[in-house]
Amino acid sequence: MKRVRKEKKLTIPNFKSEPEEQEFWATHSAIDYEMEQVEAEVRVDLMARTRLVSLRLPQRLIADLKEIAEAEGLPYQTLMKLCLQRFVEVRKTKQHRVLQAARR
């Protein structure tokens, strides 16, 4: 019988600020960290308009997203939307810092 070795998850550090947390997640994968300890702050604009977008994604990526979403108790589409929102927030924050530094 083959035994599957379960990898130990890393502990998420405590962050002093949201920009520090954004920088951390821009360079680390959430898959490597224990997510039960995370308190997520999700801001939802109930009046926000949405638009249907069709994407062709590799089947393996979809399977991985579904697995992660199930562990988080979310629909996988919601997880994808949250990932995209987080990516944009991090990029905009980095871009803002670059512009601020250029003005100095």
C-alpha positions in Angstrom: 0.0 0.0 0.0 1.4 3.4 -1.0 1.4 6.1 1.7 0.7 9.7 0.7 2.9 12.1 2.6 0.9 15.1 3.7 3.0 18.3 3.6 2.9 20.5 6.6 1.4 23.9 5.9 3.3 27.1 6.8 2.0 29.6 9.2 0.8 33.0 7.9 2.7 35.9 9.5 1.0 38.8 11.3 1.0 41.9 9.1 1.4 45.4 10.3 -0.5 46.9 7.4 -2.6 46.0 4.4 0.2 47.0 1.9 2.6 44.7 3.8 0.1 41.9 3.4 -0.4 42.6 -0.2 3.3 42.6 -0.9 3.6 39.2 0.9 0.8 37.6 -1.1 2.2 39.0 -4.3 5.3 36.9 -3.8 3.9 33.8 -1.9 1.3 31.1 -2.8 -1.7 30.7 -0.5 -1.6 26.9 -1.3 1.5 26.6 0.9 -0.1 28.2 4.0 -2.6 27.1 6.6 -5.8 29.0 5.7 -8.0 28.1 8.7 -6.3 30.9 10.7 -7.0 33.6 8.2 -9.7 36.1 8.9 -10.8 37.4 5.6 -12.2 40.8 5.2 -14.3 40.8 2.1 -15.9 44.0 0.9 -18.9 43.4 -1.3 -20.5 46.2 -3.2 -24.1 44.9 -3.6 -24.9 47.5 -6.2 -21.8 46.7 -8.3 -22.7 45.8 -11.8 -21.2 42.6 -13.1 -20.6 41.4 -16.6 -20.4 37.8 -17.8 -16.9 36.9 -19.1 -16.0 33.7 -20.9 -12.5 32.3 -20.4 -10.9 29.1 -21.7 -8.8 27.7 -18.8 -6.8 24.5 -18.6 -8.8 21.7 -17.1 -6.1 21.1 -14.4 -6.4 24.8 -13.3 -10.1 24.5 -13.0 -9.8 21.3 -11.0 -7.2 22.9 -8.7 -9.5 26.0 -8.2 -12.4 23.7 -7.4 -10.4 21.8 -4.8 -9.2 25.0 -3.1 -12.6 26.6 -3.2 -14.2 23.5 -1.7 -11.7 23.6 1.2 -12.5 27.3 1.7 -16.3 26.7 1.5 -16.7 28.9 -1.6 -18.0 28.3 -5.1 -15.0 28.1 -7.4 -16.2 31.1 -9.5 -16.3 33.2 -6.4 -12.7 32.1 -5.5 -11.6 33.1 -9.1 -13.2 36.5 -8.7 -11.6 37.1 -5.3 -8.2 36.0 -6.7 -8.5 38.5 -9.6 -9.7 41.3 -7.3 -6.7 40.7 -5.0 -4.3 40.6 -8.0 -5.6 44.0 -9.2 -5.4 45.5 -5.7 -1.7 44.4 -5.4 -0.8 45.6 -8.8 -2.5 49.0 -8.3 -0.7 49.4 -5.0 2.7 48.6 -6.5 2.0 51.0 -9.4 1.0 53.7 -7.0 4.2 53.2 -5.0 6.3 53.5 -8.2 4.5 56.7 -9.2 5.0 58.2 -5.8 8.7 57.3 -5.8 9.1 58.9 -9.3 7.6 62.1 -8.1 10.2 62.5 -5.3 
